[in-house]
Amino acid sequence: MSDNQNKTRLFRRRQGFLLALFATLLAFFVVVLGAYTRLTDAGLGCPDWPGCYGQMIIAKNAHKANPLINLTKAWTEMTHRYVAGLLGMVIFALTILAIRNRRYPEQPVALPITLATLVVIQALLGMWTVTLKLFPLVVMAHLLGGFSTLALLWWLTLKLKPVQLPNTIDTDSLKGLRFWAFLGLVVLVLQLFLGGWTSANYAALVCLDFPYCQGKLFPDFDFFRAFNLTGAGVVGSIGEPLDNGARMTIHMIHRVGALITALVIGWLAFHIFARARSVAIRVISVIITVLLTIQILLGVTNVLAVLPLPIAIAHNAVAALLLLALVTLNYYLHSHPRHRR
């Protein structure tokens, strides 16, 4: 391959990396902005889709013509849509770039196409979130779709990184490290599901004491109603709004999930730090430990302080960062060249 071809190849790789990195940062912002929209009860700030009260841009005096319009909530919802739309365009640009560079062996193609497909699904879920009046199953799926988009974009960014991180993990210990890293990621995803289901069913404030729930360590659980995904609803949506017992069940299962997640990921971080020879991998395990500790403290604070907005948003943001840290760990354990002792 000529020098000009090598320069072109390197330029396009860097171009793809920078675009993927920008998309990842934008996706993180969309996740946090989505949490803010949900927590400020602005998810139905615009009762139609894709516009808001029939307009793509809300007029400053729109509330004078229509007293039903809450400008603050409407602008919160539309800002979320605008930024999510920009993210979608960037992902489509990444997909086009990947198809153009498909002849280069280091260029992933299936992953950008998957992301483009996920963008379409997310747009549909965003529309159904509005048209189905915050139906919990749709809200939870939309939240998980956002986290999935973020994780896949970060994986793509790592694959396109111009300078890869050397890895010096023992071959003998690699299998165990891979298993724990993947298990930690799976457990975290399940906990994200529980968190999304808690939020979608307005169960975060049903228990305001800790570690008890309404004075009981083990309240009467109603698993069938609490986790009937297609039957649970909220006021105004399809499905049947959950009673206090079902929402207590959701909240307490989320706490149990948090305990299991802390134990599994905590053991993972210790296991990785003790056995990995790579300094970079050890640093990742320390980052995971710090994020996990912060997340536990934020979760407890949310309960005791009655879900203050900054803490609740931080709880979502740190969950996203913890997901990225575990994705990074899995990437380097599964995808990078390894060296024998």
GUMAR-314419 format. One record per atom (N, C-alpha, C): x, y, z. Coordinates in steps of 0.05 Angstrom, whole numbers, padded with zeros to 5 digits, always signed. Each point is the difference from the previous one (the first is absolute). Layout:
// residues N
XYZ...
END
This chain:
// residues 341
+00017-00024+00000-00017+00024+00000+00018+00025+00000-00006+00020-00017+00016+00024-00003-00003+00018+00024+00018+00020+00002-00001+00019+00023-00026+00016-00001-00009+00007-00024-00025+00016-00003-00024-00016+00009+00000-00026-00007-00022-00017+00009+00000-00004+00030+00025-00002+00012+00002-00003+00029-00010+00025+00014+00007+00024-00011-00009+00025+00012-00030+00003-00002-00011-00008-00023-00029+00001-00003-00014-00019+00019+00011-00023+00003-00012-00020+00018+00001+00010+00029+00023+00012+00008+00003+00010+00027-00019+00024+00005-00002+00017-00021-00018+00023+00003-00029-00008+00004-00009-00020-00016-00027-00009+00002-00006-00014+00027+00021-00014+00009-00003-00013+00027-00003+00021+00021+00016+00020+00000-00002+00022+00019-00026+00015-00002-00009+00004-00025-00025+00013-00005-00023-00016+00012+00000-00026-00004-00021-00017+00012+00002+00000+00030+00025-00001+00011+00003+00000+00029-00011+00026+00013+00007+00023-00012-00009+00025+00011-00031+00003-00002-00011-00010-00022-00029+00002-00003-00014-00019+00020+00012-00024+00004-00012-00019+00019+00003+00011+00029+00022+00013+00006+00004+00012+00027-00020+00022+00004-00004+00017-00020-00020+00021+00002-00028-00011+00005-00006-00021-00015-00026-00013+00002-00004-00012+00028+00022-00011+00012-00002-00012+00027-00005+00022+00020+00014+00022-00002-00005+00023+00019-00028+00010-00003-00009+00002-00025-00028+00010-00005-00020-00020+00011+00005-00026-00003-00018-00020+00011-00001+00001+00030+00022+00005+00013+00001+00003+00029-00018+00024+00008+00003+00022-00014-00016+00023+00005-00030-00005-00004-00007-00016-00020-00028-00007-00005-00011-00016+00023+00016-00019+00010-00008-00017+00022-00006+00017+00025+00018+00019+00006-00003+00017+00023-00024+00019-00004-00002+00011-00024-00023+00018-00007-00026-00015+00002+00000-00025-00009-00024-00017+00002-00008-00004+00029+00020-00004+00017-00006-00003+00029-00012+00026+00011+00012+00022-00008-00011+00026+00009-00029+00004-00009-00005-00007-00025-00027+00002-00011-00020-00017+00016+00008-00025+00006-00017-00018+00015-00004+00009+00028+00021+00009+00013-00001+00008+00028-00015+00026+00005-00001+00017-00020-00015+00025+00002-00028-00003-00011-00008-00025-00005-00027-00005-00009-00006+00014-00026+00020+00002-00018-00004+00014-00025-00003-00019-00024-00003-00026+00006-00002-00019-00022-00024+00004-00017-00021+00012+00011-00024+00007-00016-00003+00031-00002+00023+00014+00002-00001+00029-00003-00010+00007-00028+00004-00018-00019-00011+00003-00027-00018-00025-00004-00026+00004-00003-00017-00024-00002-00001-00012-00028+00014+00011-00019+00001-00011-00027+00029-00005-00008+00004-00013-00023+00027-00007-00009+00000+00000-00031+00021+00010-00013+00025+00010+00011-00001+00029+00008-00021+00015-00006-00002+00028+00007-00010+00003+00029-00006+00024+00007-00010+00007+00026-00024+00018-00004-00024-00010+00006-00024+00015-00006-00001+00009-00029+00008-00018-00017-00001+00005-00029+00023+00017-00011+00019+00008+00016+00022+00016-00009+00027-00013+00006+00019+00003-00018+00027-00011+00005+00016+00018+00018-00006+00025+00000+00013+00020+00017-00021+00014+00016+00002+00000+00026-00021+00011+00017+00003+00031+00002-00021+00014-00005+00001+00029+00002+00002+00009+00029+00012+00023+00005+00004+00010+00027-00027+00005+00014-00020+00009-00016-00026+00007+00011-00021-00022-00005+00010-00025-00005-00019-00021-00007-00020-00005+00022+00009+00003+00025-00018-00005+00023-00023+00020+00002+00004+00023-00013-00022+00020+00000-00023-00009-00018+00008-00012-00023-00021-00009-00018-00012-00026+00010+00016-00016+00014-00010-00026+00011+00009-00003+00028-00017+00006+00020+00008-00001+00028+00008-00027+00010-00005-00021-00016+00008-00027+00008+00030-00005-00003+00013+00018-00015+00029-00004-00006+00016+00009+00025+00017-00017+00010+00020+00007+00020+00026+00003-00015+00008+00025-00004+00023+00006-00017+00026-00014+00010+00003+00000+00026+00025-00013+00012+00001-00029-00007-00022-00014+00004-00001-00029-00005+00001-00005-00031-00013+00017-00015+00000-00004-00029+00028+00004-00011+00014+00020+00009+00027+00005-00010+00019-00022+00010-00004-00011+00024+00016-00022+00010-00003-00024-00018-00025-00007-00007-00005-00023-00017+00011+00005-00028-00005+00023-00011+00010+00005-00028+00030+00002-00001+00013+00010+00020+00030+00000+00001+00010-00028-00001-00013-00018+00016+00008-00028-00001-00003-00012-00027-00022+00007-00014-00005-00010-00027+00021+00011-00020+00006+00026+00003+00020+00012-00018+00027-00013+00002+00009-00004+00025+00027-00011+00005+00000-00030-00009-00022-00014+00006-00002-00028-00009+00000-00002-00031-00013+00019-00013+00000+00001-00029+00028+00005-00011+00015+00018+00013+00027+00005-00009+00017-00025+00004-00004-00014+00022+00015-00025+00004-00007-00020-00022-00025-00002-00008-00008-00018-00021+00015+00007-00026+00002+00025-00007+00013+00009-00024+00030-00007+00001+00012+00003+00023+00029-00006+00003+00004-00031-00004-00018-00015+00012+00002-00030-00003-00004-00008-00029-00018+00012-00014-00004-00006-00029+00025+00008-00016+00013+00022+00008+00025+00008-00013+00022-00020+00005+00001-00010+00025+00019-00022+00006-00005-00025-00016-00025-00006-00005-00007-00024-00015+00009+00003-00029-00006+00024-00012+00009+00005-00027+00030-00001-00003+00014+00012+00019+00029-00001+00000+00011-00028+00002-00013-00016+00017+00009-00028+00003-00004-00016-00026-00022+00005-00014-00005-00014-00025+00020+00009-00021+00007+00025+00000+00020+00010-00019+00028-00012+00006+00006-00004+00025+00026-00010+00008+00000-00031+00005-00020-00014-00011-00003-00028+00006+00023-00017-00010+00016+00010-00019+00022-00016-00011+00024-00001+00020+00000+00017+00020+00021+00000+00019-00007-00021+00022+00019-00018+00006-00007-00022+00019-00006+00010+00028+00011+00023+00008-00005+00009+00027-00026+00016+00003-00014+00003-00022-00025+00016+00001-00024-00018+00006-00013+00003+00023-00025-00015+00005-00022+00010-00017-00016-00018-00010-00023+00007-00017-00026-00008+00013-00001-00024+00011-00024-00011+00012-00009+00017+00024+00020+00010+00016-00007+00015+00024-00013+00027-00007+00011+00016-00019-00014+00025-00007-00028-00005-00012-00003-00022-00016-00027-00006-00011-00019-00007+00023+00010-00015+00020-00016-00006+00023-00009+00025+00015+00019+00019+00003-00007+00025+00013-00020+00016-00016+00002+00000-00026-00020+00015-00016-00027-00013+00003-00001-00026+00001-00026-00014+00004-00011+00007+00028+00017+00001+00019-00008+00007+00028-00011+00028+00001+00011+00018-00016-00010+00028+00000-00029+00000-00010-00006-00015-00020-00027-00001-00011-00019-00011+00022+00009-00022+00013-00017-00011+00022-00004+00020+00022+00021+00014+00007-00002+00021+00021-00019+00022-00007+00000+00007-00025-00019+00021-00009-00029-00010+00002-00004-00025-00007-00027-00011+00004-00008-00001+00029+00019-00009+00017-00006-00001+00029-00006+00028+00011+00015+00020-00010-00005+00027+00009-00028+00009-00008-00008-00006-00024-00027+00007-00009-00021-00015+00017+00004-00026+00005-00020-00015+00016+00000+00009+00029+00023+00009+00010+00000+00011+00027-00021+00022+00003-00002+00017-00021-00019+00022+00001-00028-00009-00006-00003-00015-00023-00027-00007-00009-00013-00020+00019+00015-00016+00014-00011-00020+00019+00000+00011+00029+00006+00026+00003-00002+00014+00026+00017-00013+00021+00026-00003-00006+00020-00010+00020-00006-00028+00009-00009-00018-00019-00004-00028+00007+00026-00011+00010+00001-00012+00024+00025-00007+00013+00018-00018-00017-00011-00020-00014+00016-00018-00016+00015+00016-00022-00013+00019-00012+00013+00016-00021+00021+00019+00012-00007+00013+00022+00019+00018+00014+00026-00015+00008-00004-00024+00011+00023-00016+00009+00017-00009-00024-00014-00009-00022+00015-00008-00024+00015+00023-00012-00012+00024+00000+00013+00024-00011+00025+00007+00017-00002-00003+00026+00023+00005+00017+00023-00020-00005-00007-00025-00002+00020-00021-00006+00012+00004-00027-00017+00009-00019+00010+00005-00027+00021+00022+00000-00004+00021+00017+00019+00021+00002+00027-00010+00012-00002-00016+00021+00025-00011+00011+00014-00019-00020-00016-00015-00015+00012-00018-00020+00014+00016-00022-00012+00022-00009+00012+00017-00020+00027+00011+00010+00000+00009+00025+00024+00011+00012+00022-00022+00002-00007-00024+00009+00020-00021+00003+00011-00008-00027-00017-00003-00020+00010-00009-00027+00017+00022-00013-00007+00025+00004+00016+00022-00011+00028+00000+00013+00001-00005+00026+00026-00001+00013+00016-00024-00009-00013-00022-00004+00015-00024-00011+00011+00006-00027-00015+00014-00017+00009+00008-00026+00023+00019+00002-00002+00019+00018+00022+00019+00004+00026-00014+00008-00002-00019+00018+00024-00016+00008+00012-00015-00023-00017-00011-00017+00009-00016-00024+00014+00018-00020-00008+00026-00002+00011+00018-00019+00023+00016+00011+00006-00004+00026+00022+00015+00013+00026-00003-00015+00013+00022-00009+00024-00003-00016+00023-00015+00014+00004+00005+00026+00021-00014+00015-00013-00018+00021+00004-00026-00003-00013-00019+00017+00017-00005+00025-00013-00006+00022+00013-00004+00026+00013-00028+00001+00026-00001+00006+00013-00027+00003-00012-00015+00024-00002-00026-00002-00012-00016+00021+00019-00023+00007+00006-00002+00026+00019-00020+00008-00011-00019+00021-00025-00008-00004-00013-00018+00019+00009-00029-00004+00004-00014+00022+00008-00028-00003-00020-00016-00016+00009-00017-00017-00018-00017-00015-00016-00019+00018+00014-00010+00021-00014-00018+00019-00023+00013+00014+00002+00025+00007-00022+00014+00015-00020+00013-00018+00005+00001-00026-00017+00015-00018-00029-00010+00000-00003-00026+00000-00027-00012-00002-00017+00009+00024+00011-00001+00023-00015+00009+00024-00007+00029-00001+00019+00016-00009-00005+00029-00002-00022+00006-00020+00000-00014-00022-00021+00004-00020-00027-00006+00012-00002-00022+00014-00026-00009+00011-00010+00021+00019+00016+00009+00019-00009+00019+00020-00007+00026-00012+00015+00009-00020-00006+00025-00013-00027-00001-00014-00005-00022-00014-00025-00003-00015-00023-00002+00020+00004-00016+00022-00021-00003+00020-00006+00027+00013+00020+00016+00006-00005+00026+00011-00016+00018-00018+00005-00001-00026-00014+00016-00020-00030-00009-00001-00004-00027+00000-00027-00010-00001-00016+00008+00025+00012-00002+00023-00013+00007+00025-00007+00030+00000+00018+00017-00010-00005+00028-00001-00023+00006-00019-00001-00013-00023-00023+00004-00018-00026-00007+00013-00001-00022+00014-00024-00008+00015-00008+00021+00020+00020+00011+00014-00006+00021+00019-00010+00026-00013+00010+00006-00024-00010+00022-00015-00029-00004-00008-00007-00025-00006-00028-00007-00006-00017+00006+00025+00009-00009+00023-00015+00004+00025-00003+00030+00006+00022+00015-00005-00001+00028+00005-00020+00014-00019+00000-00008-00025-00018+00011-00020-00029-00007+00007-00005-00024+00009-00027-00009+00008-00009+00015+00025+00018+00005+00018-00007+00016+00024-00008+00028-00008+00016+00012-00017-00006+00028-00008-00026+00001-00017-00004-00019-00018-00023+00001-00018-00026-00004+00015+00001-00013+00023-00024-00005+00016-00002+00018+00024+00017+00021+00001-00001+00019+00022+00002-00013+00027+00019-00019+00002+00003-00015+00025+00024+00009+00016+00014+00021-00009+00024+00009+00014-00006+00012+00027-00024+00012+00003-00006+00014+00025-00020-00016+00017-00005-00025-00007-00019-00015+00016+00012-00009+00026+00026-00002+00002+00014-00007+00025+00019+00023+00007-00006+00013+00022+00016+00024+00007+00017-00005+00025+00003-00026+00008+00018-00007+00022+00019-00021-00010+00023-00002+00014+00020-00019-00009+00014-00012+00025+00004-00026+00000-00005-00020-00021-00029-00010-00002-00017+00011+00017-00028-00009+00001-00016+00013-00023-00024-00010-00003-00019+00012-00019-00027+00002+00014-00007+00025+00006-00024+00006+00016+00000-00016+00026+00023-00001+00013+00003-00012+00026+00004-00030-00001+00001-00012-00023+00003-00029-00002+00025-00007-00016+00015-00019+00011+00024-00010-00015-00009-00018-00023-00021-00015+00005-00011-00018-00021-00029+00005-00003-00008+00021-00015-00028+00006-00004-00013-00023-00017-00027+00001+00000-00015-00020-00016+00006+00004-00030+00013-00019-00012+00007+00002-00028-00023-00009-00018-00002+00013-00023-00020-00007-00020+00015-00001-00027+00015-00022-00004+00017-00002-00023-00015-00001-00026-00023-00013+00000-00015-00004-00025-00009+00027-00011-00012+00017+00017-00009+00026-00010+00023+00019-00005+00021-00002+00018+00022+00019-00002+00016-00003-00026+00002-00025-00010+00016-00006-00023-00016-00011-00023-00025+00007-00001-00017-00007-00023+00005+00022-00021+00020-00003-00017+00010+00021-00017-00021+00011-00018-00017-00017-00011-00020+00010-00019-00026+00010+00014-00002-00006+00026-00025+00007+00014+00003+00025+00018+00025+00005+00009+00005+00023+00017-00003+00026-00015-00013+00020+00012-00003+00025-00013+00001+00023+00020-00002+00024-00010-00002+00024+00017-00026+00015-00008-00007+00019+00015-00025+00015-00005+00002+00013-00028-00020-00006-00016-00001+00011-00027+00010-00019-00022+00017-00020+00008+00011-00018-00020-00017-00025-00002+00006-00017-00019-00013-00026-00001+00011-00016+00023-00013-00022+00006+00009-00015+00023-00014+00010+00026+00004-00015+00021-00012+00006+00026+00020+00013+00019-00005+00024+00010+00018+00012+00019+00005-00018+00025+00025-00001+00008+00007-00018+00022-00007+00012+00027-00008-00018+00018-00007+00010+00027+00026+00002+00017-00003+00008+00024+00023+00005+00018+00017-00025+00004-00013-00023+00004+00014-00025+00005+00018-00008-00024-00010+00003-00024+00015-00007-00023+00024+00018-00004-00004+00026+00005+00022+00019-00003+00021-00004+00023-00009-00008+00023+00019-00006+00021+00017-00024-00008-00013-00020-00013+00015-00023-00009+00021+00008-00020-00007+00017-00019+00020+00009-00020+00023+00014+00013-00006+00018+00019+00021+00015+00013+00019-00018+00016-00011-00019+00015+00017-00017+00016+00016-00020-00017-00012-00009-00022+00016-00017-00017+00023+00015-00013-00005+00026-00006+00022+00016-00010+00022+00003+00021-00007+00002+00025+00020+00001+00022+00015-00026+00001-00014-00023-00001+00013-00026+00001+00019-00002-00024-00010+00009-00023+00017-00001-00024+00025+00017+00003-00003+00023+00014+00023+00017+00005+00021-00014+00017-00010-00015+00021+00018-00015+00017+00015-00021-00015-00015-00015-00017+00013-00021-00016+00020+00012-00019-00007+00022-00013+00017+00013-00019+00026+00010+00014-00003+00011+00024+00023+00010+00015+00019-00023+00007-00011-00023+00008+00016-00023+00007+00015-00011-00024-00015-00004-00022+00012-00012-00024+00021+00019-00012-00007+00025-00004+00019+00019-00013+00023+00006+00019-00006+00001+00026+00022+00005+00020+00020-00023-00001-00011-00025-00001+00018-00023-00002+00015+00000-00026-00013+00008-00021+00013+00002-00027+00023+00020+00002-00004+00024+00011+00021+00020+00001+00024-00011+00016-00006-00013+00023+00022-00011+00016+00015-00022-00015-00016-00018-00013+00011-00022-00015+00018+00010-00022-00009+00020-00015+00015+00011-00022+00026+00013+00010-00003+00016+00021+00024+00015+00010+00021-00020+00011-00009-00021+00012+00019-00019+00012+00015-00017-00021-00014-00006-00023+00012-00019-00018+00010+00012-00026-00008+00024-00007+00009+00012-00026+00028+00011+00003+00017-00005-00020+00027+00011+00000+00001+00027-00013-00020+00007-00016-00001+00025-00014-00008+00023+00019+00017+00021+00001-00006+00023+00017-00026+00013-00008-00004+00002-00027-00025+00013-00010-00025-00015+00009+00001-00026-00001-00022-00016+00009-00006+00003+00030+00022+00002+00015-00003+00006+00029-00013+00027+00005+00007+00020-00016-00012+00026+00002-00030-00001-00005-00007-00015-00020-00029-00003-00007-00014-00013+00024+00012-00020+00013-00013-00012+00023-00003+00019+00023+00019+00019+00004-00002+00020+00020-00023+00020-00006-00002+00007-00025-00021+00018-00009-00028-00013+00005-00002-00026-00006-00025-00014+00004-00007+00000+00030+00020-00004+00017-00005+00000+00029-00009+00028+00010+00012+00021-00010-00008+00027+00008-00028+00006-00009-00006-00006-00025-00027+00005-00011-00021-00016+00015+00006-00025+00006-00019-00017+00014-00005+00011+00028+00020+00010+00014-00004+00011+00026-00017+00026-00001+00006+00017-00019-00016+00024-00004-00029-00006-00006-00004-00020-00017-00027-00008-00008-00016-00010+00024+00012-00015+00018-00014-00010+00024-00008+00023+00018+00019+00019+00004-00006+00023+00017-00022+00017-00012+00000+00003-00027-00021+00016-00013-00027-00013+00003+00000-00027-00002-00025-00015+00003-00012+00004+00027+00016-00003+00021-00009+00003+00028-00009+00029+00004+00015+00019-00010-00007+00028+00003-00027+00007-00013-00005-00012-00023-00025+00004-00014-00024-00007+00018+00003-00022+00015-00022-00009+00017-00003+00019+00024+00022+00004+00014-00001+00016+00025-00006+00029-00004+00009+00011-00023-00005+00029-00006-00024+00004-00017-00016-00020-00005-00025+00001-00016+00005+00009-00029+00019-00013-00013+00005+00002-00028+00005+00029-00009+00021+00013+00011+00006+00027-00010+00010-00002-00029-00008+00019-00016+00005-00001-00029+00030-00003-00007+00018+00016+00011+00029-00004-00007+00010-00028+00007-00008-00010+00023+00009-00027+00008-00011-00021-00019-00026+00002-00006-00013-00019-00018+00013+00000-00028+00006+00024-00010+00013+00001-00026+00028-00011+00001+00015+00006+00022+00027-00012+00004-00001-00030+00001-00022-00011+00012-00003-00029+00002-00001-00012-00028-00015+00013-00018-00001-00010-00028+00027+00003-00014+00013+00023+00004+00025+00006-00013+00022-00020+00008+00002-00005+00026+00020-00019+00010-00006-00028-00009-00025-00007-00002-00007-00027-00012+00010-00002-00028-00002+00022-00016+00010-00001-00027+00030-00002-00001+00014+00015+00018+00029-00002+00002+00009-00028+00008-00014-00012+00019+00007-00027+00009-00003-00020-00023-00021+00004-00016-00004-00017-00023+00023+00003-00020+00009+00025-00005+00022+00005-00018+00026-00013+00011+00004+00001+00026+00024-00012+00012+00000-00030-00004-00023-00013+00004-00001-00029-00004+00002-00007-00029-00011+00016-00018+00004-00005-00028+00029+00002-00008+00014+00020+00011+00029+00003-00005+00015-00025+00009-00006-00009+00024+00013-00024+00011-00004-00024-00018-00025-00005-00007-00007-00022-00018+00014+00002-00027+00002+00024-00010+00013+00004-00026+00029-00009+00001+00015+00009+00020+00028-00006+00001+00005-00029+00008-00019-00013+00014+00004-00028+00007-00007-00019-00023-00018+00009-00018-00010-00017-00021+00013+00006-00027+00007+00025-00005+00007+00008-00027+00029+00007-00005+00015+00003+00022+00027+00010-00005+00020-00023+00001+00022+00001-00016+00020-00021+00000+00012-00004+00029+00004-00025+00006+00010-00007+00027+00028-00013-00003+00015+00002+00021+00028-00010+00000+00003-00021+00021+00013-00021-00006+00006-00020+00020+00022+00010+00018+00000-00012+00024+00020+00007+00020+00028-00006-00011
END
